[in-house]
Amino acid sequence: MKLESADDIIVKPSNQQPTHSLQNRAPPTSIQLIKQVTVAIYPTAVCHYKGYTYVGCSNGAVDRIDERGQVIPSFIKLTTRVTGVIAHEDRLYTLMYGGGGPPYTVYVHDLSGQQLHSWIHEDIGNFSARALAVINSELIITDRTNKRFTFYTLTGERVRDVSCDLIYNDYLTICQAGDNSILVAYYHCGYPELYRVNLTTGIIEWRSDRLCHPIGVLMHSKNYALVTSLNGKQVKIWIQNVDSGKYTPNCFLTPRNDKTSKQSVTIN
């Protein structure tokens, strides 16, 4: 597992929106490898919060990594595959695929690892990659079975649903894009697309199909997102204008293994 930084923002395999308040900022111009950390099993979701990195794993564990790279295995231990983990106001929200049990379960823990809440999320899709977000103190999770976003309070009370025909594919990831919209990235072979969706109406505000297999999306600032794409073994981090939906062709960051070097890009 590699942790990268673009300026002061962590970019991770399942990209998680920053936990600090987003501001208008210039796009990043370089990326540098900070450290490489080995975890015991395949990581499926990652978020960074208050100096710790929380890694959801395919065996149901959430490992915790401190800034020195020290790993606490199974800091939180669940039962099956963790498909998403995010942090908000000193709480960790974990989405777990149930396998032969309930379709999905949401767990809420405090930062000591103590479980506070849990509830069932009715979606029978067999795979989900970081398909949850917190916006305006509501937890939003995709429901691909019914093609909609489901909104919950932070303790699990179902608030409302917003229909969206985009929400049907197992291979998607989402992140906040303002107070009333969300970015949806598909990375299924043959359908590489990124959308901005209005959360009141479910209407698509813009669509981009120029990125090859987007596997994660992260808000860098109010006006720019970083989109990770995978083409074969090559990983690129594209710079996407969130307001217009445009990205700069041939303008991307490529992670390197050399800790002493940074790769710079030109922003046109």
C-alpha positions in Angstrom: 0.0 0.0 0.0 1.3 3.4 -0.9 0.4 6.8 0.6 1.0 9.8 -1.7 0.6 13.5 -1.2 -0.4 16.2 -3.6 0.7 19.3 -1.7 -0.9 18.5 1.7 -3.7 16.2 0.5 -3.6 12.4 0.9 -4.4 10.4 -2.2 -5.3 6.8 -1.6 -6.3 3.7 -3.5 -10.0 4.3 -2.7 -9.8 8.1 -2.7 -11.4 9.7 0.3 -12.4 13.4 0.4 -10.4 15.6 2.7 -11.8 15.9 6.2 -10.9 19.6 6.6 -13.1 22.4 5.3 -12.6 22.8 1.5 -11.4 26.1 0.3 -10.8 27.6 -3.2 -7.2 26.6 -4.1 -5.0 26.4 -7.1 -4.6 22.8 -8.5 -1.7 20.8 -7.3 1.5 20.9 -9.3 3.5 18.0 -7.9 3.2 14.7 -6.0 5.7 13.0 -3.8 5.8 9.5 -2.2 5.7 9.9 1.6 6.0 6.3 2.7 5.1 2.7 1.8 3.3 0.6 4.4 2.5 -3.1 4.3 -0.8 -4.4 5.6 -1.6 -8.0 6.2 -4.3 -8.4 3.6 -5.7 -6.8 0.5 -6.9 -3.2 1.3 -10.3 -2.2 -0.1 -10.9 1.3 1.3 -8.8 4.0 2.9 -9.4 7.3 4.7 -7.1 9.7 6.5 -8.3 11.6 9.6 -6.4 13.5 12.4 -3.0 11.9 11.8 -4.2 8.4 11.3 -4.9 6.4 8.2 -7.7 3.8 8.4 -7.5 0.9 6.0 -10.5 -1.3 5.3 -9.6 -4.8 4.3 -11.1 -7.7 2.4 -11.2 -9.8 5.6 -13.5 -7.4 7.5 -10.7 -5.7 9.5 -10.0 -1.9 9.6 -6.3 -1.4 10.3 -5.0 1.9 11.7 -1.7 3.4 10.6 0.0 6.3 12.5 2.2 9.0 10.9 5.3 6.9 11.6 3.9 4.1 9.6 3.2 1.8 12.5 0.2 -0.5 11.9 -2.4 -1.7 14.4 -3.9 -4.7 12.7 -7.7 -5.2 13.1 -8.1 -1.9 15.0 -11.8 -2.6 14.2 -12.8 -6.1 13.5 -15.9 -6.9 11.5 -16.9 -10.1 9.7 -16.7 -9.7 5.9 -15.3 -7.4 3.2 -15.1 -3.7 4.1 -16.2 -1.8 1.0 -16.0 1.8 2.4 -14.7 3.8 5.3 -15.0 7.5 6.0 -14.4 9.8 9.0 -16.6 12.7 10.2 -16.6 14.6 13.5 -14.6 12.0 15.3 -16.6 9.1 14.1 -15.7 6.3 11.6 -18.4 5.1 9.2 -17.7 1.7 7.7 -19.8 0.0 5.0 -19.5 -3.8 5.1 -20.6 -6.3 2.5 -22.5 -9.1 4.1 -21.8 -12.0 1.8 -24.3 -14.7 2.9 -25.9 -12.4 5.6 -27.6 -9.0 5.3 -26.8 -7.2 2.0 -24.8 -4.4 3.6 -24.3 -3.1 7.1 -23.2 0.3 8.2 -21.1 0.5 11.4 -20.3 3.6 13.4 -17.3 3.6 15.8 -15.6 6.3 17.8 -11.8 6.9 17.4 -11.0 4.4 20.1 -12.6 1.7 18.1 -15.7 1.4 20.2 -18.9 0.6 18.3 -21.7 3.1 18.7 -24.3 2.2 16.1 -25.1 -0.2 13.2 -27.9 -0.7 10.7 -28.7 -2.6 7.6 -28.5 -0.9 4.2 -30.7 -2.7 1.6 -28.6 -3.1 -1.5 -28.0 -6.5 -3.0 -25.1 -5.6 -5.3 -22.1 -7.9 -4.9 -19.4 -5.2 -4.9 -19.1 -1.6 -3.9 -16.0 0.6 -3.8 -16.3 3.6 -1.4 -19.9 4.3 -2.3 -20.7 6.4 0.8 -20.2 10.1 1.7 -21.1 12.6 4.4 -22.7 15.9 3.2 -24.5 18.4 5.5 -24.4 15.9 8.4 -26.1 13.2 6.4 -24.6 9.9 5.4 -25.2 9.1 1.7 -24.9 5.6 0.4 -25.6 4.3 -3.1 -28.5 1.8 -3.6 -27.8 0.2 -6.9 -30.7 -2.3 -6.6 -33.2 0.6 -6.8 -31.0 3.1 -8.7 -30.9 5.8 -6.0 -29.0 7.6 -3.3 -30.2 6.8 0.2 -29.7 9.5 2.9 -29.4 8.6 6.6 -28.9 10.6 9.8 -25.5 9.9 11.3 -27.1 7.4 13.7 -28.9 5.4 11.1 -32.4 6.9 10.7 -33.4 6.8 7.0 -34.3 10.3 5.8 -35.0 10.1 2.1 -34.1 8.6 -1.3 -33.1 10.4 -4.5 -33.5 8.5 -7.7 -30.6 8.5 -10.1 -30.4 6.2 -13.2 -26.6 6.2 -13.0 -26.6 4.1 -9.8 -26.8 0.6 -11.2 -23.2 -0.5 -11.6 -21.1 -2.5 -9.0 -17.9 -0.6 -10.0 -18.4 2.9 -8.7 -17.1 5.4 -6.2 -18.5 8.7 -5.0 -17.3 11.8 -3.1 -18.8 15.2 -2.1 -18.7 18.0 -4.6 -20.2 21.0 -2.9 -23.2 21.2 -0.5 -25.7 19.7 -2.9 -23.9 17.6 -5.4 -21.8 14.5 -5.7 -19.2 13.1 -8.0 -19.8 9.6 -9.3 -16.9 7.7 -11.0 -17.4 4.4 -12.9 -14.4 2.3 -13.7 -16.0 -0.8 -15.3 -14.2 -1.9 -18.5 -15.7 -0.1 -21.5 -17.6 2.5 -19.5 -15.1 4.9 -18.0 -17.1 7.9 -17.0 -17.2 10.6 -14.3 -20.4 12.6 -13.4 -21.5 15.4 -11.2 -25.0 14.8 -9.9 -27.4 17.1 -8.2 -28.6 15.5 -4.9 -32.0 17.2 -4.9 -33.1 16.1 -8.3 -30.7 13.3 -9.3 -30.1 15.2 -12.5 -26.6 15.0 -14.1 -24.9 18.4 -14.1 -22.0 17.3 -16.3 -20.4 14.2 -17.7 -16.8 13.4 -18.6 -15.8 10.3 -20.5 -12.2 11.3 -21.2 -10.6 9.4 -18.3 -9.4 5.9 -18.7 -10.9 3.6 -16.0 -11.3 6.1 -13.1 -10.9 4.1 -9.9 -11.2 6.8 -7.3 -12.1 10.5 -6.9 -11.1 13.0 -4.2 -11.9 16.6 -3.7 -8.7 18.7 -3.5 -10.5 22.0 -3.1 -13.9 23.6 -3.8 -13.1 23.8 -7.5 -10.8 20.9 -8.3 -10.9 17.2 -7.9 -8.2 14.6 -8.2 -9.3 11.5 -10.2 -7.2 8.4 -10.1 -7.2 6.3 -13.3 -5.7 2.9 -14.1 -4.6 1.8 -17.5 -2.9 -1.5 -17.3 -0.4 -1.0 -14.6 0.0 2.7 -15.1 -1.7 4.9 -12.5 -2.4 8.5 -13.2 -4.0 11.3 -11.1 -5.9 13.7 -13.3 -6.9 17.2 -12.3 -10.6 17.9 -12.9 -12.4 21.2 -12.7 -15.5 20.4 -10.6 -17.5 23.4 -11.7 -17.1 23.0 -15.5 -16.4 19.3 -15.7 -13.4 20.0 -17.8 -9.9 18.5 -17.3 -6.6 19.6 -18.7 -5.5 17.1 -21.4 -2.0 15.6 -20.8 -2.0 17.3 -17.4 -1.7 14.7 -14.7 0.4 13.5 -11.7 2.1 10.1 -11.8 3.2 8.6 -8.5 6.9 7.7 -8.3 8.8 5.3 -6.1 11.7 7.8 -5.6 11.1 9.5 -2.3 13.5 12.3 -3.1 11.8 13.5 -6.3 8.7 15.2 -7.2 6.9 15.2 -10.5 5.7 18.6 -11.6 2.9 19.3 -14.1 2.0 22.3 -16.1 -1.5 23.8 -15.5 -2.8 25.5 -18.7 
